[in-house]
Amino acid sequence: MFRHWLAGPWGWPRLAEYRGLLVDFGGVLTTSLREAFHSFTEREGIDYERVREAIRTAYGSPDAESMIARFETGKLEQEHFERELAAALSRGLDSPIAPERLVTRMLQDLRLDEEMIEAVRTARGAVATGLLSNSWGVGYYPRDLLAELFDEVVISGEVGLRKPDPPIFAVAAERLGLPPEECVFVDDLPGNIEAAEALGMRGVLHEVAATTIPELEKLLGVSLRQPVDNL
């Protein structure tokens, strides 16, 4: 793999193998999706395992075009998806789950992860940056913030492709003007990391900022944390 001399965010040279950073949104630039779903089940009075099973069923088999795959690629209207998912969550309950604004209710406890956001903002001064996100609707993305953080934005519902299918990774790298081998990809799902690595990208499985940011610093060759002023 070729290495490139590039300017770091403060003008000093760095030796790096990777010139692009691709980042997922939900669960990477936000707090945990799992925790958001847990909060949703507590508010709605349903068992968390019921949600997990309903979502697993909605994804369907890998060989089928599942309900979630059609929703994430913009082929299924959100209202239809919410009706179908609400029906699946309601089976066996005395009171059915309301479908209205179901996706919003499921995701309402997500919060932006300021550490990860600042790391990506800093990285943009040194490498090309891109968002690569599967969407449950496209209206909840903070567009002004994305414009600050990313050179390119690839959202499944807007491009008609989704992770972990290889074409969406190729599109994201192409939009950055880089080969996949020069891109680092951050995601919170192992299957998406495996797909990116199969295409030649370097994957970083995100759990918390405290481990992801140091790993990115090593791969990109730049400091992504603000220095602490001496007292």
N, C-alpha and C positions, 0 to 999 in steps of 0.2 A: 504494500500500500504506500502510495506517495505521501510525503509529508510536505506541509506548506508553511513558509514563514508568513505570519500574519501579525497585524498590529493588535495588541490587547486594548482594553477599554481605556487605559491611561497612556497609550502611545508606545509602551514598551513591547518589543517583539516577543512572540511566543512560537514555539514549535508544536504544531497540532496535526493530527491525522484527520480530524473531523472538522468540517466547515459549516455544518448545518445542525440545527436542533429542532426536532419535531416533538410537540408536547400534546398530550391528551388534555381535555378540559375537566369533565366530571370525575372526581376522585383523585385528580392530580393538582389542578389549580384551585380545586375546592376541597372542602372537608370530605370525609368518607361517605360514599353512596350507601354503604352498608349501614352506617349509623343513621343516615337520613331515613332509610327504609324502616329501621327499628323505631324511630320516633313516629313515623307514619302509622305503624301498626299499633303503637300505644295510644295514639290519639283516636284511631278508628275502632279500637277494641277488637282487633283480630290478631291471630297468632302469626308471628314472624315467619315460621316455617310454611305457612299457607302462602305468603307472598313469594318466598323463594321457589316453591313448587309451581305456582302460577306463572312466574317469569320463566322458569326452566321449561315449562310446557310451551309457553308462547314463543320461545326461541326455536323449539322443534328440533328435528334431527338435522345434522350437518348437511345432509343431502337435499333437504326440503327448503323452499322459500317460505320461511316461517312468518308468523304475524309480526314479530319484532323486526325481522329483516326487512319486511315491506314497509313498516313504519319508519325505521331508521333511514331508509333510502327514499322516503317521500312518496312511496307508491300507495300508502294507506293513510287516509285522513285521520287526524288526531282524535276526532270525535268517535269514529268507528273503533279505533284502537282502545279508547277509554271504555266504550260500552262492552267490548269483548273482554277486556281485562277485569273490569268491575264484575261481570258475570262470573268469571272464573274465581275471583276472590270471594264471591258471595255464596258459593255452593256450600250448603250445609249450615249456613248462618240463619238465625231467626229474622234478622233484619238485613236486607241486601245493602251492599256498599254502593253509594251513589256514584254514577259515572262522571258527573259534571266536574270539570277541572281536576280530574283524577291525577294526571301527570303532575300538575302544579302542586297538589296536595302531597304527593309522594316525594317531591323534591324540595319542598319549602324549607326544610332545615339545612340545606346545603349552604355553606358559607365559603367565601373566597379565602384561600390560603395565602396570606400576605407574604410569607417567607418565600414560597414558590414563585409568586408573582414578581417579587423584587429580583429573584434570581434570574428569571427569564428576561426581565427588563434590562438587567445588567448584561446578560449574554448577548442581547441584540446589538450591543456596541462592538462585539467581537466576531460573531458568527451570524449567518442567516438563520432566522427563526420562523417557525411555522406551527400553526395549530392543526392538529389532525384528530377530529372528534366525531364519534357516532352521536347522532342527535335524537332526543325524544322531543321532537318539535324544534324549530329554529328560533323561536321568539324570545327564549330566556337568556341567550348569550349577551353579555355586556359588550356591545359592539365598540363603544368608545375605548374601553380598556383593551380589547383585542387589537385595535388599531395602534395602540401604544406599544404593545408587546411583540407583534408579529409582522413579518414582511409578507407572509401569505397565510390565508385562512382556508382550510379544507374541512368542510362540514358535510357529513354523509347525506343529510337531507337535501343539500343544495347541489351535490355532484352526482347523486344517484348511485353511489358506491359506499361500501361500509367495511370497517375492520371486522374480521381478520382477512378479508379477501385481498389477494395481492395487488389488484389494480389500484386501489386507493393509496397504497404506500408509494407506488410508482408515480402516481399523479402528484402526490405531495413533494416528493424529491424533485420531480421535473419542474414544479413551480418554483422551487428554491434555486433551480439552475444547477443542481448537483447530482452526481450519481448516488444511488442508495448507500454505497460503501463509505461515503463521506458524511453520512447523517447519523446522529444519535436520536433515538426515539424513546420517549418516556411514556409509560402507560401503567395503569394499576391492575391490568388483567394479564395473566401469564400467556393466554392464547394469542393475544395481540402482539406481545413481545416475541413469541416464537415465530409468528408470521412475518414480522418485520425483519428478524434475523435471517429467516430463510431467503429473503430478498437481498441480504447483504448488509443491512443496517446494524448498528450496535444498539442493542436494547438495554434499557434500564428499567427494572420493575420497581415501581414507586410504592412505598408504604408510608413513609413520613419524610418531611423535608430534611430532617436532621441527618438522614442517611443518603437521600437522593442528591442533595446539593453537593456534598463532598465528592460523590462519584462523578457528577457532571464537571466539577472543577478539574478533576484528574483527566477526564477524557477531552475536555475542551481547552485545557491549559490556561484558564483564566480564574480569577477570584470572583465568586458570585455572591459573596457576603460583604456587607458594609464593614469597614474597619472600625474598631471601637477606639474612640479618642482616649488618650491617656489622661488620667485625672491629675 
